[in-house]
């Protein structure tokens, strides 16, 4: 199974109208959604004046930034071996470079969805620093956004020996807070796209990967959120149309659901 990471904010800038239409759920003949995403919006939500962001899609890129690369997202991890096992053996990434800094008591590991790592350290470093976050490729005459985002997994020595979760994931999380209350964090998730969300999630479930949202849970059908060993969310989206199946890997039926949930609260 070929997995492709998505950097949501960047990928949306490259989506064509054809691609956007793919995110409208297509129901099977045996499946009817109880309501559309639009019907989940409250009356007050529907009156919000939306900002005009079209200029950010159509304007020329500043010439001085033509060689800039969106190279990485960094997250802190408790146990590097467990995290590498998840990203490499569950999501299919490859460790493309790592650096150890014992004098400062931390290591960094860069993973990306590539076929193979480079043979020498210098080649691995060059590969890592030049792996783009999002590039537009033409495959089978269809313009598709293919993200090669590199994720930097940072391990601070000693965290692997601490009890329980160590890092706040940014999603209504109490980890690390002084008063034990949830934090309305800014970080949300990283994302991957797969040929079939339901097939991929069945595999994740068989591997014991915890789910935050299975494909049919909630009001937004056909997408899922899984958790890495530190609790960070990974969104699972289709590479084509948002097809909804009757029952997902957790046995959740496609009908019903509570609607969209803001994970930051």
C-alpha positions in Angstrom: 0.0 0.0 0.0 1.4 3.3 -1.0 1.0 6.1 1.5 1.4 9.8 0.8 1.7 12.4 3.5 -0.4 15.6 3.3 0.5 19.0 4.8 -3.1 20.2 4.9 -2.5 23.9 4.7 -0.1 23.6 1.8 -2.0 21.0 -0.1 -5.2 23.0 -0.1 -3.3 25.7 -2.0 -2.6 23.3 -4.9 -6.0 21.6 -5.1 -7.7 22.0 -8.5 -11.5 22.3 -8.7 -11.5 18.7 -9.8 -9.6 17.6 -6.7 -11.9 19.7 -4.4 -14.9 17.9 -5.8 -13.4 14.6 -4.8 -13.9 15.6 -1.2 -17.7 15.6 -1.6 -18.8 12.2 -0.2 -20.1 9.8 -2.8 -22.7 7.4 -1.3 -23.0 3.8 -2.3 -26.4 2.6 -3.4 -26.8 0.9 0.0 -25.7 3.9 2.0 -27.5 7.2 2.8 -26.0 9.8 5.1 -28.4 11.1 7.8 -27.3 14.6 6.9 -24.7 16.5 4.9 -21.8 18.3 6.5 -23.6 21.6 5.7 -26.6 20.5 7.7 -24.3 20.0 10.7 -23.6 23.8 10.8 -25.6 25.8 13.2 -27.5 28.9 12.2 -24.9 31.2 13.8 -22.1 29.4 11.9 -23.8 29.9 8.5 -23.8 33.7 9.1 -20.0 34.0 9.5 -18.5 36.3 6.9 -15.8 34.3 5.2 -12.5 36.0 4.4 -11.5 36.4 0.7 -8.3 34.3 0.4 -8.3 34.0 -3.4 -5.3 36.4 -3.7 -3.1 33.9 -1.9 -3.9 31.2 -4.5 -3.5 33.4 -7.6 -0.7 35.8 -6.7 2.9 35.2 -8.0 5.3 33.7 -5.6 8.0 36.2 -4.4 11.0 35.6 -6.6 13.3 35.5 -3.6 11.5 32.4 -2.2 11.5 30.3 -5.4 14.2 28.0 -3.9 12.6 27.7 -0.5 11.5 24.2 0.6 8.9 23.3 3.1 11.1 20.6 4.6 9.8 19.3 7.9 7.4 19.3 10.8 9.0 18.5 14.2 7.2 16.7 17.0 8.7 15.5 20.2 8.5 11.8 21.0 8.9 9.8 24.2 10.5 6.6 22.8 12.3 6.8 19.5 12.2 3.1 18.8 8.5 2.9 19.3 7.9 6.0 17.2 10.2 4.8 14.4 8.5 1.4 14.4 5.1 3.2 14.0 6.1 5.6 11.2 8.3 3.1 9.3 6.4 -0.2 9.8 2.8 1.1 10.1 2.8 4.1 7.8 5.6 3.0 5.5 8.0 5.9 5.9 11.8 5.5 5.8 14.4 6.8 8.2 16.3 9.1 5.8 18.7 10.8 8.3 19.4 11.0 12.0 21.7 13.0 14.3 22.7 12.4 17.8 23.6 15.2 20.3 24.6 13.5 23.5 26.2 16.8 24.7 22.7 18.3 24.7 20.9 15.1 25.5 18.7 14.7 22.5 18.6 13.0 19.1 16.6 13.8 15.9 15.3 11.3 13.4 13.9 12.3 10.0 11.4 10.1 8.4 9.7 10.5 4.9 7.7 8.4 2.5 10.6 7.5 0.1 11.7 4.2 -1.3 15.2 4.1 0.2 17.7 5.9 2.3 21.0 7.2 0.8 24.2 5.3 1.4 26.5 7.9 3.0 25.8 10.4 5.8 26.4 13.4 3.6 24.0 12.1 0.9 21.4 11.4 3.6 21.8 14.9 5.0 21.4 16.4 1.5 18.4 14.2 0.8 16.8 15.2 4.0 17.4 18.9 3.6 16.0 18.8 0.1 13.0 16.6 0.5 10.1 19.0 -0.3 7.0 19.3 1.8 4.6 19.5 -1.2 5.3 19.3 -4.9 2.9 19.0 -7.8 3.3 16.0 -10.1 1.4 14.9 -13.1 0.4 11.2 -13.0 -1.8 9.6 -15.7 -2.5 13.0 -17.1 -4.2 14.0 -13.8 -2.7 16.8 -11.7 -2.2 15.4 -8.2 -0.7 16.9 -5.1 2.0 14.5 -3.8 3.5 15.5 -0.5 6.9 14.3 0.6 6.9 16.0 3.9 9.7 15.1 6.2 8.8 14.6 9.9 11.5 15.2 12.5 11.1 13.0 15.5 13.0 14.6 18.4 13.9 12.4 21.4 15.0 14.1 24.6 17.0 11.6 26.6 15.2 10.1 29.7 11.7 10.7 28.5 11.4 7.0 27.7 11.6 6.2 31.4 8.8 8.5 32.4 5.4 7.2 33.3 2.4 7.8 31.0 2.2 10.3 28.3 4.9 13.0 28.2 3.9 15.6 25.5 0.8 17.6 25.0 -0.6 16.8 21.6 -2.5 20.2 21.3 -5.9 18.5 21.0 -7.9 19.2 24.2 -5.1 17.5 26.1 -4.3 17.7 29.8 -0.8 16.4 29.5 1.8 18.7 31.1 -0.7 21.2 32.4 -0.3 22.6 35.9 -4.0 22.6 36.8 -5.0 19.4 35.0 -7.3 21.2 32.7 -7.4 20.7 29.0 -5.4 23.0 26.8 -6.8 24.5 23.6 -3.7 23.8 21.6 -2.8 25.1 18.2 -1.3 22.0 16.7 -3.8 19.7 15.2 -2.5 16.7 13.2 -0.4 15.5 10.3 -2.1 13.6 7.5 -1.7 10.8 4.9 -3.7 9.8 1.9 -4.4 6.2 0.9 -6.1 4.5 -2.0 -8.9 3.2 0.2 -9.5 4.6 3.7 -11.5 1.6 4.9 -8.9 -0.9 3.7 -6.1 1.0 5.3 -8.0 1.4 8.6 -8.7 -2.3 8.7 -4.9 -2.9 8.5 -4.2 -0.2 11.2 -6.8 -1.9 13.4 -5.2 -5.3 12.9 -1.9 -3.8 13.9 -3.4 -2.5 17.2 -3.2 1.2 16.2 -5.5 3.3 18.4 -8.2 5.3 16.7 -9.4 8.8 17.6 -12.1 8.5 14.9 -12.9 5.6 12.7 -14.1 6.2 9.1 -17.8 6.2 10.0 -17.6 7.8 13.4 -19.0 11.3 13.8 -20.7 13.3 11.1 -17.8 13.4 8.6 -17.8 10.0 6.9 -15.0 8.4 4.9 -12.0 9.8 6.8 -10.3 8.7 10.0 -7.9 9.8 12.7 -5.4 7.4 14.2 -2.9 8.0 17.0 0.9 7.5 17.0 2.7 6.2 20.2 2.7 9.7 21.7 -0.9 10.4 21.0 -0.4 12.7 18.0 -3.2 12.5 15.5 -2.7 11.3 11.9 -5.6 12.0 9.5 -6.3 9.3 7.0 -7.9 10.7 3.7 -8.6 9.1 0.3 -6.5 9.9 -2.7 -9.7 10.1 -4.8 -13.3 10.5 -4.1 -14.6 10.4 -0.5 -16.4 7.1 -0.7 -18.5 5.9 2.3 -18.8 2.2 3.1 -21.7 0.8 5.2 -19.5 -0.5 8.1 -16.0 0.4 9.1 -13.2 -1.5 10.9 -14.6 -0.9 14.3 -18.1 -2.0 13.3 -19.5 1.6 13.2 -22.4 2.0 10.7 -22.3 4.9 8.2 -25.6 6.3 9.3 -25.9 8.7 12.2 -23.1 10.4 14.1 -22.7 13.5 16.2 -21.4 15.8 13.5 -18.1 17.7 13.3 -16.1 17.9 16.5 -13.5 20.6 17.1 -10.5 18.6 18.5 -8.9 21.7 19.9 -11.6 22.0 22.7 
